[in-house]
Amino acid sequence: MQSASDRHEYPAHWEADVVLRDGGTARIRPITVDDADRLVSFYEQVSDESKYYRFFAPYPRLSAKDVHRFTHHDFVDRVGLAATVGGEFIATVRYDRIGADGMAASAPADEAEVAFLVQDAHQGRGVASALLEHIAAVARERGIRRFAAEVLPANTKMIKVFTDAGYTQKRSFEDGVVRLEFDLEPTERSLAVQRAREQRAEAHSVGRLLAPGSVAVLGVGRAPGGVGRSVLGNLREAGFTGRLYAVNKAFPEDLKELDGVPAHRSVREMEAPVDLAVVAVPAEHVPEAVAECGEHGVQGLVVLSAGYAESGPDGRERQRRLVRQARAYGMRIIGPNAFGVINTSPQVRLNASLAPEMPRAGRIGLFAQSGAIGIALLSRLHRRGGGVTGVTGVSTFVSSGNRADVSGNDVLQYWYDDPDTDVALMYLESIGNPRKFTRLARRTAAAKPLVVVQGAGSAPQGHAVRATRLPHATVSALLRQAGVIRVDTITELVDAGLLLARQPLPPGPRVAILGNSESLGLLTYDACLSEGLRPQPPSDLTTEASAEDFHAALARALADETCDAVVVTAIPAIGERSPGDAELAQALRSAAAAAPAKPVLVVHVELGGLAAALSAATSTAPRAEGAARARAEAGPAPRPAAVEAPEGAHLIPAYPAAERAVRALAEAVKYAQWRREAADPGKVPEYDDIDEKGAARLIAGLLARGQGLTLGAEETCELLGRYGIRTRPAIPAPTPEEAVRAAGALGYPVALKATAPHLRHRADLGGVRLDLADEEQLRRAYAELTELFGAPQELRPVVQAMAPRGVDTVVRAVIDPAAGAVLSFGLAGAASQLLGDMAHRLVPVTDRDATSLIRSIRTAPLLFGWRGSKPVDTPALEELLLRVSRLVDDHPEVVAVTLEPVVVAPHGVSVLGASVRLAPPPARGDLGPRTLPAY
């Protein structure tokens, strides 16, 4: 606790868990007076060389005065942070505010001296870099804008920490000391450095869980059956390449081996290191197991045990304690209530899961929060991995259960540069941090396809998620904007994954269709039209087609420059020349291998035993009775085995229905288009007439009135005007005389509008009168409105100058606490309100984003001359969208903007209605220091 002399309460919001460079975790927190003993113990473990680098002289021990100084902080001008593992210090950092003379100072001085000390055993783990991010964020919060550090030239590690951070800095050398000064305002480079470090650290932390050198299973029963014994058996059957251990405190003392695996009563008994522990003990015994693992130096846990947040409030608190306990030891957790993890790499062969069979090795990464969905995904991939065209499989599989710690974001970080994974498939019941997920998804999708099924309902009880006000459809649209291939079912997830894992991306939407069934070809043609593809007329090879016919037809189609992809339809045929599975597969693979730049898909209708029976009917000779009886006793004919493709062969995905194949192809076409566009994302344009500083002063003055407010009409017009957004004034008209005076000031013709909440933007109810050319028409319209809807105080009528005729649209921007700033666009009225025809983009919006935004709504043709109407000024509309995006991006205090209606005419746009809401800026976790989700 802090003494009464300290100026601020303990800043608990500075506490954070971080992932270090090697994948371990540490906790960063403020240093308090209660840390004196920890500080002394920490200092005693630091080498003399490190002490010399810190104090520029031999400094074997801290004096009582030193300890007091380094543990007593006011959390404003003097701040100290410590990185801890297991409750003990492994590194410290502090700043002291200084004035222009270099002496201790208070605000408004905005410079501080900063110094680090890292225990030698933990140097090289990225601890100092993480501490620098956090102390810089603290300093900015306290009004400090610049750090100064003095470092001995020989202390190259610390100099590198500062110079690599990416801040704008100055460097000088005086009196044998290197002096570094750097601004704390985040730059593009500092954010890029921070995110690159985040990616490496989080990827490494997942890598330690998926490629351990040794695994201990805690909770292995002596009798067959049970979760622990099953997992141990699955690890053995998979051929895990590392060391295995079975652990159960109930084992007899003389039991040394179980199923050929060394047996121990406790992890503490083990002499060898353990990288991964699979915990399968009852929830009430998990804390003891975690403590044993932490003390033994285990790197990570897969907790299969249930009874946590999925079971209610008591379980949720038990889950919080589990995460805090594991992180205190520097361990990461998959689970609890997890299904497990799998890595099919020949160098690992890890099946630390409840899946009784190791899936085929392949290039697809799988992530599922639900164990049941994970089983379904593995099962479908196993069934679909074979067929007429070859075999594919899984690289890694993670089922995170309650995902209390390791989440889909972490696994994405791992897959991003995993050489064994070409395609990522994810089933997400919830997204804990949509802003970060979208950022990671965009980067991953630029390198490899990412296919996602997102649950549409509320998050499961076991999941801690940030509250979002965005509709499910909006979140889905934002994911698509980030390059995510968004599908609705796990069947579509597997369909798309198989195509993307086996075939190149299509260069366009033009599709050739060929096969031995005219009807199936026409079904495929219609499916292509429904999915927005451009199919060519199907080529019918007839049911007499041989493997050579298929090969020749496919080769011709692939050589056609007007074709971007080929769908081959194949049904079991009866003729003598009809190819078998193996023969057809070889013919198609060899033709596709000659043109590897275009994808090929097969729609292969399988009839199983019926196919064999139909084939038998080609013979007209009478069957022998004995043979018939033998076939009947044998039962149905077995399903043909998967055709194993030769090593390195061109694998072609097969689908049981035309609609499924075409839907997968359509998703690949859209993804390929996104990849091409992502190569040139556009830019955020600069406008000379934007007054960013003037807007900031205006916002600060308005917010001084209170915590949050909706601006009045004049204030709204003034703020929008600072960003070059002109609104047509609407003058209140509480009486007919006031209306006439307003019209005289504005000039005829005018519009008379009721602005009461139930009538606003509802021209269909008759609350708007347009093109009033003179005083007589205005007074008549005023009387009609009051007669229809009531007294003026209920109507709230306003008079507004007429705008050029055009298309009424709506532009909105909102700051969502989970997803961040979102810009939305649609047509005003029923299209957006009733049909939900709105398009969305994350802020900041680039010029390319603005162009695609207005073309993304279904009613976009109305803007481009639909049915002979005159096209409207879409470049002016795009500029308006970009200005709104700049406003909310430059000023996070602007939490909501609505422009409605915005009339887009053939020349120019007119903003007829606007509202703006201000509030203190929400926390921007994506711009702050790296942290793990708080527990």
N, C-alpha and C positions, 0 to 999 in steps of 0.2 A: 504493500500500500504506500501511497505517496504522502509525504508530510504536509502539514497545513500551509507551509511556506510555498509549496509548489503551486503554480499559477493555473494549471488546467487539470481536469479529471483525467484518469487513465484512459488513453484513446484505444479502446478495445477494437475499434474498426481497423486499426493498423495490423492486427494479428492476421496471419495468413499462412497457409501451407503451400509449399512450392515443390516442383519437381526439379531436381538437379541434373547436371549434364549426364551423369552416369545412370540416370533412371531412378535413383533413390529419392526420398523426400526429406524435407526439413521444415521446421516451423519457424517463422519469423515473427518476432514480437518485440514490443518496447521493453527496455531494461528498466527495472524498478529497484527501490532500496532493498527489497527482499532478495535480490540477486547477488549480494556481496560475496557469499561463500562460493556460489557458482562461478563468479568472475575470477576469484582467486584461484580456484581449482583449474579453470580454463587456462589462465595465464601460466600456471606451473607446467602445463603440457605443451606450451609453445616453445620452439627452439630458440636458442640465444640469437641465431641469425635473424629470425623473424622479429624478435623483440628489437634488435638493433635497427632493422629496417623501419619499424614503427616509430621508435623514439630517437633515432639518429645517434644513439650512444648505448653502451652496455646498460642494460636495465633488468637485472636478474629477477627482481620481485617488485610487486606493487606495494607502495606505502599505504598506510591507513588513509592519508589524504587523497591519494590516487583513487582508492576504492570508493571513497565518498564522492569524489568528483565524477567518476564514471558510472555511478549508480543513482545519483540524484539529478533529475532532469525536470525542467519545467514544461517540456513537450511543446515548446514554442521556439525559444532561442537556443535551447540545448536539448538535443534529442539523441538517444542511443537505441539501436536495435540490435538484437542478437538472433543468430540462427541456431536452433537447437535440434538435437536428435536424442531421443530417450530422456528428455528433460534437461540435458546438459548442453552448455554452450560449445559450439564448434567454430563460431566466428562472430565478430562484433563490428559495428560501424557506428560512428557518431558524427554529428555536425554541431558546430558552434557558430552562431550568427556573428558577423564582424562588420565593422564600419569601414569607411574609406581609409582609415589609418591602420587597419588590420587588427584593431583591438575589439574586445567583446562589445556587442551593441544589441539594441532592440529594434523593432520595427520603427520607422519605415526602412531601415537598412535591409537590403535584399540580397546580400551575399553571405555565404557561410563557408567555413573550412570543414573539410570532410576527411576522415581517416579510417582505415580498415585494419583489422587483425584477424587472420585466418589460421586456425590450428594446422600444423604441418601435415597431419594425417589426412586432412580434408582438402588440402590444396589441390587444384586441378579438377575439382568437381563442379566448378561454376558457382560456388557459394558467393564469392565476392560480386560477380555479375548480378546475381539475383538480389543481393543486398543493395547494390547500387540502384537498381530499378525501384526498390521500395523506399529507400531513403530519399531518392529524388522526388517520388510522389508525395512523401510526407512534407518535404521542403516546399514544394509548390503549393500544397495546401496551407502552409504557414506563411506564404507570401515571399518566399525566397526564390529568386530567379536565376541565381548563378552559384556554382560551387567552385572553390579553389582547393587545390591539393598540392602539398609539397612532398616529393618522393625522391629518394636517393637514386642516382643513375643506375646503380647495380640492381635495384629492385625492378627488374624488367617485367616480372609477372604483373605487378600492380600498375605499372605504366600501361601495359597492354589492356588491362581491365578498363582503364579510362579511355584510351585512344580507340578501342574497338566498340565502345558503347554507341557511337553514331551521333553524339551531340556536337553542336558547333563549338569549337574550342580554340584556345590560344595556348601556346607553349613557349616557355622561356627558361633560361638557365642562369642561375646566379648563386654565388657563394657555394658552389659544389652541389646545388640542389636543383632538381627539375621542378618548375612550378607550372601546374596545369590549371587553366581556368576554362570552364565550359558552361554555356547556357543550359538551363534545365527544360526549356520548351521542347516538347517532342518534335522531331523532324521526321521526314519520310525515311531517312536512313536509320535513325534510332528505332523507329517502329519496325522497319524491316529486320534490323539486327535482333530486336526483341522477339519477333515472331519466328525467326530462323532458330534462335536458341530454344524457344518454346517447342518447336517442332522436333528438334533433335532430342531434347530431354524427354518429351512425352512419348516419342517413338521408341526411345531406348527403354523407357519404363515398361512399355508393353512387350518389347522384344525380350526383356528378362523373364516375362511370364510365359511367353510362347516358345522360347528356346532355352530352357534351363539345362544345366549340366547334371543336376540331381533333383529328385522329387521324393518327398516324404508324404505318405498318405496317413493322415491322423484320423483314427476311428475305424481301423480295420478289424472286423470281427473275426473270432477264431473259427466260427462255423461258416460254411458257404452262404452266400446271400448277404443282403445288407448293402447299403450305399458304399461304405468304405471298401469292403471286400470286392464289390463289383468294379469300382474304379481301379483298384490295384490290378484286378484281372485284365481290365481293358488296356491298361498301360503295358502289361506283360505281353498280351496278345498282339498289340500294335508293334512290338519290337522296339520300345523306347531305347535310344542309344546311350542314355546316361545311366546314373546309378539310381536304384529304387530302394526305398525303405518303407517298411510297414510299422506303424506306431499305434499302440493302444496301452493305456496304463493298466488295463486288466490282464495283459499277457502274464503268464507265469514267469518267474524270474529266470527259469532255466530254458525258456523258449528263445532260441537264437535265430530261427528261420521259419518263414511261412510261405508256402508256395514257391520256394526257391529264392525268396527275397529276405534280406536281413531284417530281423524283427527287434523292436525296442519298445520299452515301456514309456519312454519319454524322449522328446527331442534333446533334452539336456544331456542324456546319456551318450549321445552320438558324438564321436570324435571328428568325423568328416563334415565338411560344410554342406549345407542344404540350400539350394537356390529357390525352390518352389515347394510350398506346402499346400496340399489339398486337404481342407478341413471338412470332415464329415462326422462331427460329433454333435450331440444335442446342443441347442442354443445356449443353455445354461452353463455348459462346459467350454464354450468357445473362448471366453476371456482368458482362461487359464492356458488354453492351447496357443492363443496369440502371444501371450507373455513368454511362453517357452520359445516360440519361434523367434520373437524379437530379440530375446537375450542370446539366442544361438546365432544370430546374424542372417536369418532367412531373408531373402530379397523380396518375395511376394507371396500372396495367398490367393487361392481359389476356394471360396467359402460356399460349399454346397448346402450347408445347414439352413433350414427354414426356421420360421418363428420370429421374423423381424418386421419391418415396416408393413409387409403385406398382411400382417395379422392384427394391426390396429395401433392405437397410441402407445401402448406399452412396448410393442415391438419396434415402433419407430424410435423411441428413446434408446432401446437396446442397440439399434442400428447405429445411431449417432455415437454411442460409446464405443462400438466396435471400430468405426472409422477413426475416431480420435486416438484410440489405443494403437491401432496399426500404424497410423502416420507418426505417432510419437517415436516409433522404432524405425522410421524411414521405409516402411513397407507399403506397397500398393495392393489393393484388393479387387478381385473380380467376384461380384456377388454383393451380399449374401443371396441365398435362394437361387444360386446359379446352376446351370446345367453342365458347365465346364468349358474346357478349351481343347482345341485340336490343332496340331501342326503336322502336315503330311510330308514335310521335307525329309528326304532320305537321311540327312545328317541329324535329324531329331526324332521323327516318328513318335510324336507325343499324342496320346489320347487320354488326357486327364479329364474325362467327361463320363456321363452316363450312357453314351452311345455304345452299344455292344460291339459295333463293327467299325473299324477304321475306314473312312471314306476313301475313294480313289484319289490319288494325287492329281492335282491339276492346277489351273491358273486362276481360280475363282476364290476370292475372300468372302467369307460369310460372317455377318454379325446379326444376332437376334437378341432382343431383351428377354423374350419369352422362351422358356425351355420347350414348351409344346410346339411353338412355331419353329424353333431350331430343329426339333426332331423332324417336323414336316419338310423343312427345307432340305435337310440332309437326305431324307428318304426320296424326295422328288428328284434331286440331282443324281442320286444313285440309280433310280429307274431310268431317268432321261439321259444318263451319261453314255449309254450305249446306243443300239439301234443300227440303222443301215449305214451310218456315216462315220463311225469312230467313237472314241471314248474321251470324255473330259472329266474333271474332278475338282477338288477343293485344295487350295493352298493352306489357308488357316481358317479356323472357325472359333468364334467367341460367343458364348451365351452369357450375358452379364447379369441375368436375374434382376435384382432390385437396383443394379448399377449405382450402388452407394458411392463408389469411388471411380473405378475405370468405366468410362462411358464410350459411346460411339465416336465422340470427338477424339478421344485418345487412340482408338483403333484406326480412325482415319489418318491420324498423324503417322502411325506405323505403316499403313498400306501405301502412303504417298510415295515413299522411296523403297518399298519392298520389292526386290527384283523377282520374287516368285509369284507376285500377284498382278494380274493384268486387268481384272475387273473386280469391283467391290459391290457386293449385294448386301443391303441392310434392311432389316425389319425393325422399325422404330415405333414403339407404343407411345412414346413421348420424346420431346426434344428439350433437354434441360436448359440449354443455352443456345437459342436459335441464332443469335447474332454471330457467335463463334462458329457454330455448325455451318452457317451459310458461307462464312469466310473460308473455312477449311474445305468445304465442298467445292467452292469455286476453284481453289488452287488444285485440289485433287482431280476434278473433272477436266482440267486443262491438260492433265497428264494421262489419265486413264478413266474409263467409264465408271460412273457411280450410279447405281440403280437403287431406288428407295421405295419401300411401302411404308406409308405413315399412317398409324392408327388414327381414326377420325373421332374417337370418343374421348372421354376424360382420361387423364393419366392414371395408371394403376396405383393402388394404395402404396406400393413400395417405392414409388418414384418421387423424388423431390424435383419439382420443375418450377421455373419462374412463371409468374402469372403473365398471360398475354391477353390483350384485348382484341387481337386480330382474329378474324374468322379463319376456320380451317382452310377454306379455299384460298384465302390470301396468303397464308403460310406456304401452301403448295405452289402458288404462283411465284413466290419469292425463291423457293427452292429451284424451280425450273429456270428462273433467271440466272441462278448460280451454276447452271449446267447440270443439275441433278436430273436424271431420268426418273420421273415420278410415275409410278404405276399403282394400281389399286388392289391387286391381289398377289398372293405368293406364287400363284401359277404364272402370272405375267412377269413377276420378278425372275423366276427361273427361265422363262422363255427368252426374255431380253438378255439375261446373263449368258445363256448358251450361245446366242448369236454373237454377242460382243466379245466373248472369250475365244471364239473360233474363227471369226471372219473379219476382214477389213471394214472400215467405215465406208458407207456408200457415198460416192461423190455427188449424188443428186437424187431426185425423187422418181426418176424414170425407171420403170420395172418391166422386164421381159418375163413372160409366163410360158412355160412349155411343159408337156406331160402326156401321159397316155390315157387321160380321161377328159373329154370335152366338158362335161358337167363340172368337174372339180376345177378345171381351168376357168370357167365362167364364174364360179363362186369366188375364186381367188381374184379375178378381175374386179368384181363388185366390191370385195373387201378392200382392195387398193383404193378405189374411188371413195369409199366411206372414210378412209384414213387420210385422205388428202394427197395420195400418191398419184403418179401419172403412168398408169399401166398401158402397155402395148396390147393389141389384140392377142389372145392366147394362141399358141401354136400347138395343135393337136397332133401328137405322134401316133395316135390310135393304140388300141390295146395289143396290137401285134408288134409294138416297138421292142426292139432288142436293146441290149446294153450298148451296142455300137451306135444305134440310132440316138439314144440318150446322149452319148458322148459327143456325137457330131452336132446335135441340136444345141447342146450347152456351149460348145466351142464357138458356134456361129453367134449365139446371143452375146457371149462375153466379148467377142471381137467387134460387135456393133457399137459404134461411137455414140449412138442415140440411146444406149442402155446403160443404166447405173447399177442395177442389181438384177438378179435372176431368181425367180421362184420356180422350182421344179416340182410338179405334182406327179405322184406315182401311186397307182393302185395295184394290188395283186392281180396279175393277169393269168389267163387260162391257156394261152397259146403255147406251142412247143418252143417258140423262140423267146418267150418271156424270161427275163433275167431273174436270178435269185438275189437275195440281199447282198451277198458278198460281191457278186459280179456287178450289180448295179452300183454299189458303193465305190468299187474300183474305177468304174467308168466315169462317175461323176467327179471323183477326186482328181483323176488324171486330167480331166478337162479344166477343172477349176484351177489346178496348179499352174496351168499354162497362162492364166490371166489372174494373177493374185491380187490385183488392185480393186476387184469388184466382189461384193459379197454374193454368196449362193446359199439359198435355203431350200429345204426339201419338205414338201407336204406329203407324208407317207402314211396312207391309210392301211392299218394292220388289221387283219381279220383272224389272226390266231389259228385255232384249230379248224375254223370254218374254211380258211384258205386251203389247208391241206385236203379237206374233204372235197372242196370244189375242184381242186386239181385232180383228185382221184376220179372225178366224174368225167374227165376227158376220155377215159377208156370205156368203150361200149361192151367189153367182154364181161360175162357174168362173174361175180366175185365168188371165191371159194368160201363155203360156210365157215370153215375153221378159221380162216384168216379174219373174217368179219367178227367172229366171236372173240378172237384174240385182241383185236383192236378195241372192242367194247370193254373187255376186262381191263385193258391197260388204261382206260380213261382218256380224257382229252389230251390231244397232242401238246407237248411242252412248248412254251414260248421260245422262239428262236433266240439263241444267245447273241450277246452284243458282238458286233464285228470289230475286232481289234485293228485299228489303223496302224500301218507301219510307222516306225519311229520317224518323226518329222513330217508326217503326211499332212496334207491340207484338210482339216476336219470341217465337216459341213453339218450344221444343226438340222435335226429332223423334228417335225411337228405333226401331231395327229389331226390337226384341223387347220384349214386355210386361214380362218380368221385370226388364230393365234400366231401363225407365222407372219402374216401381214402386219399385225399390230406390233410385233417385235421389230419388224423391219421399219415401220413408220417411226418408232421411237429412235432407232439408230439413225434414220435420216435427219430427224430434228436435232439429235445430239451432234451429228457431224456438222450440221449448219451452225450450231452454237460454237463448236470448236473453231470453225473458220472465222466466225465473227469475234470470238474471244481473243484471237491473235491480234486484233486491232480494236481494243475496247472503246476507242474514242477518247475525248478529253472533256474536262469541265471548262467551258469557255469563261473568259474574263470579260466584264462589261465596264466600260469607263465611267458610266453614270451611277454605278453602285456606290453608296456611301456607307461602308461597313462600320466605320467608327461612329458616324452620326447615329446609325441604328443602334449601336451598342449603348451609347449615352442615353438615347430615348428609352430603351428597354430597362436599363438600370434605374432610371428615374421612375418609370411606371411600376417596376417591381418593388420600389421602396414603399409603395402604398400597402403592400400585403404579400402573402405567400403565393397567391395565384389569382388571376383575374382575366375575364374576357373583356377585351378592349371595346370602347365605344366607337361609333362610326368615324369621328374625326381622328381619333388616335390610330384606328386601323388604317385609314387612308394615308396618314402621315408615315407610319412605319412601312407600309407597302411601297409608298412613293420613294423611300430611301433606296429601294431595290428596283426602281424603274417600273413598278407595277402600278398603272394608273387605274383608278376605279371611278366610275361615273357617279357623281354625288346623288344621293337620294334625300330630298328635303322633307322632313315631317310636315304633315298637313292635318292638324287636329280639327280644322274647320274649313268649309268651302272657301272662305276668304283667304286663309293661309295657303290653300292649294292654288288659288289664282295668282297670289303674289309669287309663289315658288315658280309657277309656270312662266310668269313674266320674267323672272330672273334667269331662268334656264333657256327660254325661247321655245316656241312651239315648233313642231308637234312634241307632245309629252306623253308619258305613261303614268297612270294612277294605279298604285298597287297596295293591297292589304298585306301588312307584314306580321300580323298575329301568328303565333306558332302553328295554329291549325290550318292557316291559309297560305303561309309562306311557301313559295315555289310550287303552288298548286293552281296553275292557270286553268286546269280542267274544272275547278270548282267555281270559276267565274270571279275570282278575286283580283283579276288584272284587267285593266282597260288600256288598250294600245292606240297609238296614232290619233290622239286627241288634238285636233288642229286649232281649236280656239277656245275662248272662255266658255262659250255656251255648251260645247261638247264636254268640257271638263266638269262644269257644274252638274250637267245631266248625269254623267258617269258617277260623280260623287254621291248624288241622290240615290242612284240605283244600288250602289254598294251598301250604303247605310240601310236602305230598305231591305235588302236581301240578308245582310249579315249582322246588323245591329249598329249600336252607337259607335262613333269614331274611336272612343277610348278602347273599345273592344277590337276594332279593325286595325288600329295603328296605321292609317294610310300614309303613303309617301308619294311624292311627285318626282319623276326622273325623266331626263331628256331621252328621247328615242335614240336607240342605237341602230346601226345598219342591220338589215335582216341577214340571218345566217343560221347556223346550227348551234343549238343550246347545249353546252357541255358543263361539266363540273370538274374542278381540280381540288384535290385535298392532300394535305400532308399531316402526318401524326407521328408523334414520338411514342413508340410502344416500349414498355419497360423491358421486354425480353428481346424483341427483334430489332429495336433501334428505330431510326427515322425511315418512314415509308412514304413515298409519293404515289398517289392514285389518280386515275383519270377515267372518265366515262362520259356518256351522253347524259344530259340532265333529264329528269323525269322517270318514266316507267322503265326505260332500259336499264338504268342503274339501280333504282329503288326496288322494282318488282323482279326483274330478271337477274340482278346482280352482275350486270355486264360492266365490270370495272377491271382495269389493268393496273398492275402495281410494280414499282421498282424501288430498290433500296437507294437511299440518299448516301453520298452525292450521286446525282444522275449525270451521265456524260451526254454529249450530243447524239451519240449512237443510241443510247438508252431512250432519250426523248423521242427520237424518230421511231423506234420500235414500239414505244409505249402507246402512241396514238394509233398505231396499226394493229395492236394486239386485241382490241375489243371486237366483238362479233359485229357490232353496228358500225365499224369503221368505214364501210363503203359510203355511208351518208356524207362523209367528209370529202370524198374524192369523186363526186359527180355521179352518184347512183341514179339510174333511170333518167339520164339527161339533165339532171340538176347541175348547177354551176359549182365546180370544186371550190372549197374554201381555202383560206390562207393558213395552211398547215405549218409553214415555216414560222409565222408569227406565234402560232400556238406552241410550237416546240420551244421558242424563246421564252414564252411565259412559264412553261414547265421548268426550264432551266433556272429562271430567276427565283421561282418559289423554292426549288431545291437548294440554291445557294443560300437563301434566307434561313432555312431551318438548319442547314449544315454549319453556317457561320455562327449561328446564335442558338445553342441548344435550349435556351430559355423559351424559345418559341415552340411550344409543345403541340400546337394544333393550328392549322390554317385551312379555311374552306373558302373557295371562290365559286359562287353559284348564284345565278348562271353566268357562264362565260360564253358570250355570243361570238362565234367564229364566222366572220363574213368573208366574202371573196377577197376583201382587202382589209386586213387588220382584225384585231380582237377587241372586245369590249367587256370589261369586268363590271357586271351590274350589281353584284352582291358579294360581300366579303366579311369574314369574321376571323379574329385571331385571338388565341388564348396564350397567356404567358404563365410560367411557373419557374421556380428555381430549377436550374439544370439538373436532370437526373444523372446518376453516376454512369460513367462510360467505362465499363469494365474492360472493353476491348482496347482502350487507349491507356489504361493503367498498367501497373506492373503485373507480371505473371503470377497467377494464384490458382490453386485448386478450389473447387466449390466448397463453400464454408459448411462445416458441420458442428 
